């Protein structure tokens, strides 16, 4: 028992250390994490295509207003998201991106990172995320998805409209009855004509018979 007590105490201490380490917010240890960047994020349709337009957008976005909010300097970015279906402007610490990868902003993680698989043929070297405008093929992936989505929505709307038009044509198409020319009416008039012809035929026979008798 004298040997087991120190061993039990040792394992307990190790367990407590692991528990404390796990409960610490690991994002505070990540130099690329910046919680305030989530607040600055703004979805846009298009991102700058060159250094001049990037600088102009950075001036208007004014990331300097958030100076001191993160451990690193916040700089303007316009990047794709991890799902490659949104482009967004954001103030975040610059990050080095490996060659062959697109730069993206992860809103959940509050950081800029590289896309998880190599998907940029023109990204021939490592680059800083503030140079993302040089690699427009990364943005084209998002633009194509947006265009395809809009096209699908347009096709769906067009199909829906055609269906409505067809329903309206069917609903308001004049019937034969509205002009007094229904098939039932024709059958009634035809039956009356037959009855009249039979009546006159019988009448003629009766008259002839009476004439013969007299």
C-alpha positions as CSV (number, residue, x, y, z in Angstrom):
1,X,0.0,0.0,0.0
2,X,2.9,2.3,0.7
3,X,4.1,1.8,-3.0
4,X,0.6,2.1,-4.6
5,X,-0.2,5.5,-3.0
6,X,2.6,7.5,-4.7
7,X,1.7,5.8,-8.1
8,X,-2.0,6.7,-7.7
9,X,-1.1,10.2,-6.8
10,X,1.2,10.4,-9.9
11,X,-1.5,9.3,-12.3
12,X,-4.0,11.7,-10.7
13,X,-1.6,14.6,-11.2
14,X,-1.1,13.6,-14.9
15,X,-4.8,13.4,-15.4
16,X,-5.4,16.8,-13.9
17,X,-2.6,18.3,-16.1
18,X,-4.3,16.8,-19.2
19,X,-7.6,18.1,-18.1
20,X,-6.3,21.7,-17.5
21,X,-4.5,21.6,-20.9
22,X,-7.7,20.5,-22.7
23,X,-9.9,23.2,-21.1
24,X,-7.6,26.0,-22.0
25,X,-8.8,27.9,-25.1
26,X,-6.3,26.7,-27.6
27,X,-7.1,29.6,-29.9
28,X,-5.2,31.9,-27.7
29,X,-2.1,29.8,-28.5
30,X,-2.7,30.2,-32.2
31,X,-0.9,33.3,-33.5
32,X,-3.1,33.2,-36.7
33,X,-6.4,33.3,-34.7
34,X,-8.1,36.6,-34.4
35,X,-11.6,36.7,-33.0
36,X,-12.3,40.3,-34.0
37,X,-11.8,39.3,-37.7
38,X,-15.2,37.5,-37.5
39,X,-16.8,40.9,-36.8
40,X,-15.1,42.5,-39.8
41,X,-16.2,39.9,-42.3
42,X,-18.4,41.1,-45.1
43,X,-19.5,39.0,-48.0
44,X,-19.0,40.5,-51.5
45,X,-19.7,39.5,-55.0
46,X,-16.2,40.2,-56.4
47,X,-12.7,40.6,-55.1
48,X,-10.0,42.9,-56.3
49,X,-8.1,41.6,-59.4
50,X,-4.8,43.5,-59.0
51,X,-2.6,45.4,-56.6
52,X,-4.2,48.8,-57.3
53,X,-7.8,47.7,-56.8
54,X,-6.7,45.7,-53.7
55,X,-5.0,48.8,-52.2
56,X,-8.1,50.9,-52.9
57,X,-10.4,48.4,-51.3
58,X,-8.0,48.1,-48.3
59,X,-8.1,51.9,-47.8
60,X,-11.9,51.9,-47.9
61,X,-12.2,48.9,-45.5
62,X,-9.9,50.6,-43.0
63,X,-8.6,47.7,-41.0
64,X,-6.5,50.2,-38.9
65,X,-9.5,50.9,-36.8
66,X,-9.1,47.5,-35.2
67,X,-5.4,48.0,-34.3
68,X,-4.4,46.3,-31.1
69,X,-7.4,43.9,-31.1
70,X,-5.1,41.0,-32.0
71,X,-1.6,39.9,-31.3
72,X,-0.7,40.5,-34.9
73,X,-1.4,43.5,-37.2
74,X,-4.7,43.2,-39.0
75,X,-4.6,43.7,-42.8
76,X,-7.2,43.8,-45.5
77,X,-8.0,40.6,-47.3
78,X,-10.6,39.5,-49.9
79,X,-10.7,35.7,-50.0
80,X,-12.8,32.6,-50.7
81,X,-14.3,30.5,-47.9
82,X,-13.6,26.8,-47.2
83,X,-16.7,25.8,-49.1
84,X,-15.6,27.7,-52.2
85,X,-19.1,29.3,-52.6
86,X,-18.5,32.8,-51.0
87,X,-16.0,35.6,-51.4
88,X,-15.6,37.9,-48.4
89,X,-13.6,40.9,-47.3
90,X,-12.1,40.7,-43.8
91,X,-9.4,42.2,-41.6
92,X,-7.1,39.4,-40.4
93,X,-3.4,38.7,-39.7
94,X,-1.5,37.8,-42.9
95,X,-0.6,34.2,-43.3
96,X,2.0,32.4,-45.5
97,X,0.3,30.1,-48.0
98,X,2.1,27.2,-49.6
99,X,2.6,26.9,-53.3
100,X,-0.2,25.2,-55.1
101,X,-2.9,26.2,-52.6
102,X,-5.5,28.9,-52.5
103,X,-5.8,31.2,-49.6
104,X,-9.2,31.1,-47.7
105,X,-10.8,32.7,-44.7
106,X,-12.2,30.3,-42.1
107,X,-14.8,32.2,-40.2
108,X,-15.3,29.5,-37.6
109,X,-11.7,29.4,-36.8
110,X,-11.3,33.2,-37.1
111,X,-8.2,32.8,-39.3
112,X,-6.7,32.7,-42.8
113,X,-5.5,29.4,-44.0
114,X,-4.7,27.5,-47.1
115,X,-7.2,25.3,-48.9
116,X,-6.8,21.7,-47.7
117,X,-5.8,20.3,-51.1
118,X,-3.5,21.8,-53.9
119,X,-6.0,23.4,-56.3
120,X,-4.1,26.4,-57.7
121,X,-1.9,25.7,-60.8
122,X,-0.7,29.3,-61.0
123,X,0.4,29.4,-57.4
124,X,3.9,28.3,-58.2
125,X,5.6,29.6,-55.1
126,X,4.7,30.3,-51.4
127,X,3.0,33.7,-51.0
128,X,1.5,35.9,-48.4
129,X,-2.3,35.9,-48.1
130,X,-2.3,39.7,-48.9
131,X,-1.1,38.7,-52.4
132,X,-4.1,36.5,-53.1
133,X,-5.3,38.8,-55.8
134,X,-2.4,37.5,-58.0
135,X,-4.1,34.1,-58.3
136,X,-7.5,34.8,-59.8
137,X,-8.1,31.1,-60.6
138,X,-8.9,30.7,-56.9
139,X,-11.7,33.2,-57.2
140,X,-12.9,31.7,-60.5
141,X,-13.8,28.5,-58.6
142,X,-16.3,30.5,-56.5
143,X,-17.6,32.6,-59.4
144,X,-18.3,29.5,-61.5
145,X,-20.2,27.9,-58.6
146,X,-22.2,31.1,-58.2
147,X,-23.0,31.2,-61.9
148,X,-24.0,27.6,-62.0
149,X,-26.3,28.2,-59.0
150,X,-27.9,31.2,-60.6
151,X,-28.4,29.2,-63.8
152,X,-30.0,26.4,-61.9
153,X,-32.3,28.8,-60.1
154,X,-33.1,30.5,-63.5
155,X,-34.0,27.2,-65.1
156,X,-36.1,26.2,-62.1
157,X,-38.0,29.5,-62.3
158,X,-38.5,29.2,-66.0
159,X,-39.9,25.7,-65.6
160,X,-42.1,26.8,-62.9
161,X,-43.4,29.7,-65.0
162,X,-44.1,27.4,-68.0
163,X,-46.1,25.1,-65.7
164,X,-48.1,28.1,-64.4
165,X,-48.8,29.3,-67.9
166,X,-50.0,25.8,-68.9
167,X,-52.3,25.6,-65.9
168,X,-53.8,29.0,-66.7
169,X,-54.3,28.0,-70.4
170,X,-56.1,24.9,-69.3
171,X,-58.1,26.6,-66.7
172,X,-59.4,29.5,-68.9
173,X,-59.7,27.6,-72.2
174,X,-63.3,28.1,-73.5
175,X,-65.4,24.9,-73.6
176,X,-67.9,23.9,-76.3
177,X,-70.7,24.4,-73.7
178,X,-69.9,28.1,-73.3
179,X,-70.8,28.5,-77.0
180,X,-74.0,26.3,-76.8
181,X,-72.3,23.6,-79.0
182,X,-71.8,20.7,-76.6
183,X,-71.9,17.2,-77.7
184,X,-74.8,16.5,-75.4
185,X,-76.9,19.2,-77.0
186,X,-76.1,17.8,-80.4
187,X,-77.3,14.4,-79.3
188,X,-80.5,15.9,-78.0
189,X,-81.2,17.8,-81.2
190,X,-80.5,14.7,-83.3
191,X,-82.9,12.6,-81.2
192,X,-85.7,15.2,-81.6
193,X,-85.2,15.2,-85.4
194,X,-85.6,11.4,-85.5
195,X,-88.7,11.5,-83.4
196,X,-90.3,14.2,-85.7
197,X,-89.5,12.2,-88.8
198,X,-91.0,9.1,-87.3
199,X,-94.1,11.1,-86.3
200,X,-94.7,12.5,-89.7
201,X,-94.1,9.1,-91.3
202,X,-96.8,7.5,-89.1
203,X,-99.1,10.4,-89.8
204,X,-98.8,10.0,-93.5
205,X,-99.4,6.3,-93.2
206,X,-102.6,6.9,-91.2
207,X,-103.8,9.5,-93.7
208,X,-103.2,7.2,-96.6
209,X,-105.0,4.3,-94.8
210,X,-108.0,6.6,-94.1
211,X,-108.1,7.6,-97.8
212,X,-108.1,4.0,-99.0
213,X,-110.8,3.0,-96.6
214,X,-113.0,5.9,-97.7
